[in-house]
Amino acid sequence: MRDAPWRRIAGFRVVVSWPQAGYAPPPITPQSLRARVAGITGALLIMAGTAAVGVAVASQVHAPQPLRSEAGVIGGSSRGPSLARSLPVSVHIPAIGVDSKLLRLGLNADGTVQVPSLRTSAGLAAWYKYSATPGQIGSSVIEGHVDSQRGPAVFFRLGALHQGDTIDVTLADGVTAIFRVTGVREYSKSRFPAAAIYGAADFAALRLITCGGGFDYTTGHYLGSTVVFASLASSRPTAD
């Protein structure tokens, strides 16, 4: 299928192909009533299929992109609260309807950060296990997909967050860490500030990451990343 002109719309693959000559094939003269009926039925099916594709394309929605007014700040105060180390269990973001268990992923063999499987775990976020645990002094990183071939994924609406929105992370020790968003930004992949996102911090920092920006139809990848910056605001006992 590599020779077919594949295209993507909001993460979906859509292909429409004609013969190599570039023209529709000439009609075949039916030789009987059965052939006529078959030809009409085929034409109706093609029309119905084309209409279905049109409806599907028209209904596609793009993930919201961060507003410039929400860029905010990426830092925090070293005098802010912090928590003891405890592995994260789940993340809840009320403003965008996210409620996900957290996978714990590390690095691939080539040194890149592992991400959830698009086939089996597009609806789940993952904590980068070599970062600080949420609420601990340092940078804690949680990643998730923006979409998949089936539609929106766990962090589809991440770019719609605003400064002041809350992010709740449930920890294994029975505490829920409550973070407050300080900034939402979009970066091109070529200028991704890895040191600022994954590097050391002197406060309890949280970074949420997903894909963003334009989509490269040639490579099948997004050109940018959406990053949410947050800092620990408080904590509470986790409800049963």
N, C-alpha and C positions, 0 to 999 in steps of 0.2 A: 504493500500500500504506500510505499515511500514516494512513488511517482505521482500519486494523487495530490492535487493542490489543497492541502489541509489548511484550515484557518481556525482561529479560536475567537470566541466571543464570551467574555466574562468567565474564562476558564474552560468553556465547552469547545469540543472539536466539531466543526461543521464542514462537510465536504460536498461540493456539487461539481460533477464532472461530466464533460461531453466527450465524444470520440475525438481521436487525435486530430482529425481534420478540422475540428472547431465548429461543426454544424450538426444539427440534429439529423438522425438517419431518415432517409426517405420513407414515406408511408408504404406499407405492404398492401397490395390489393387483395381483399378477402376473396376466397374462392367459394365460400358457402355461407349460409345463414349463421352456422355455428361460429365461423371465423369472424363474421361481422359482430356478433354478440360479444365474442371474446375481445375484439378490438375496442369496442365501446367501453366494456368493463375495465379494460386496462387503462384507457384514457381517463376514466373517472377515478381510478385508484391513484394514478399519477397526479391528477389535479388535487385530490384529497391529501396526498402526501406533501405536495408543494405547499398547500394551505397550512398543513400542520407545522412544517418547517418555518413558514412565515410567522405563525403565531408564537412558536417557540423563540424565534429570534427577537420578535417584538417584545416578548415578556422578559428578556434578559435585563438584569440590573447590575450596575457596577458597584463595587465596594466603595463606601464613602471614603473620601480622602481627607487628611487632616487640614484644618483651617490654619492659615498663617497666624491668625489671632490667638491660636491655642498652642503656639510653639513653647511659650512659657520658659521654664528653667529646667536644667537637667541635674542640678545639684541639690543639696539639702543641708541641714544643720547637724553638726557633730554633737550638738546638745539635745538632739531629739531622742525619743524613746528607742529601745531595742529589746530583743528577746533572745532567750537561749536557743542554741541550735536544736532544731527539730525538723524532721523531714516533712515536706508539704504533701497533703493528701488531695486537696481539691481547690479550685478557684471559682469565685462567684463575682460577677460584675453586673450589678443590677441595671445600670444605665443602658447596657446594650444586650441584656438578656443572656449573658453567658453563665453557664453553670456546668462545669466540667471537672471530672476526675483528672488528676495529674499523673501522666507518665513520668518516668525518670530516665532520661537519656543522656548519653555522654558524647563520645567522638567516634567518627568513622575511621577506617584504617588510614585514610589519607589526611587525617587531622582536621577535617571539617566537622562542624557540629551536627550531630544526628537530629533528624526531625521525625515526627510521627509518620507512619505509613499512610500515603494518600488513599490506598485501597481499603485499609481496614480501620484507620484511626483518624480520618480527617476531622471528625467531630470532637477530638480530644486535644487538649493542650499538654505540653510537656515541660517539666522543670529540668534545666540543664544542671546535671548532678555535680559538676565541678565548680558551680557558683555557690555563693553563700545561700543558706536556707532562708526563706522569707522571714524578715524581722531581725535576722542576725546582722551585725555590723558588716557591711560589704555590699557588693552588687549581686542580687539574686535575679536570675534570668528565666523567664517563661516564654516559650515559643509555641506557635500554632499556625496552621494553614489558613489562608484567606478564602480559598475555594478549592474545588476538585472538579473532575469531569461530571460529577453528580449534582453539583450546585454549590451554594455557600457552605463554607466550613466554619470551624469553631470561632475564628477571629475575623470573620467577614466584616463585622461592624467596628473593628478596633479603631479605625480612623475617625469614628464619630464621637469618641470620648472628648470630654472637656476638662479643663483645669477644675479641680475640686471634686470630680467624680470619685467614688470609692471603689476599691478592689479588695475583696475579702479572700484571704488564703487560709484554709483550714490546715492545721498542723497535727502531726501524729500524737503530740503530747496533750491534746485536748484544748488547745488555745487557737483562737481565730485571730490572725493578724489583719488589721485594718489599715490599708494604704490609701493615701490621697494623691490623685493625679496632679503633677506639677507641670507637665508639658507633653504635647503630642506632636511628633515631627515625622517628616518623610525624608529619606536619604536615598540618593542613587546608589546602586550596588558598587559602583566604582569609587565612591567616596564614603563608604560606610565607616563610621567612627568606632571601630571595634574596641579600641583602647578605652574610650569613654563609656562604652556600654558594658563590656565584660571586665574592665579594669577595677582596681581597688577603689573603695569608697570609705569615707570615715563616718558614715551614717547608714542606717538601715534602708538601703535602696532597692527598688524593684523595677525591672525593665520588662515590658511585654513587647514581643517582636512578631511581625508577620510580613508577608510580601505586600508590595504596593506599587504605585506609579503606573506607567504604561506597560503594555505586554508586548514582548518580542515574538512575533509569529514564526520567525525563523528558528530560534532556539527553543521556543516553548517555555520561556521563563519571564517573570516580571523583571522590570528594569530597576525597581527600587525596593525599599523596605519601610514599613511604618513602624515607628517605635514610640511606645508610651513610657514616660518616666514618672515614677511615683516614689513617695517616701512613707515610712511607717508613721501613722498618726496615733494609733492606739491599739488595744487588743481587748478581747473578752473571752470568757470560757465558751467553748463550742457547745451549742445546744445538741441534745441527743437526737 
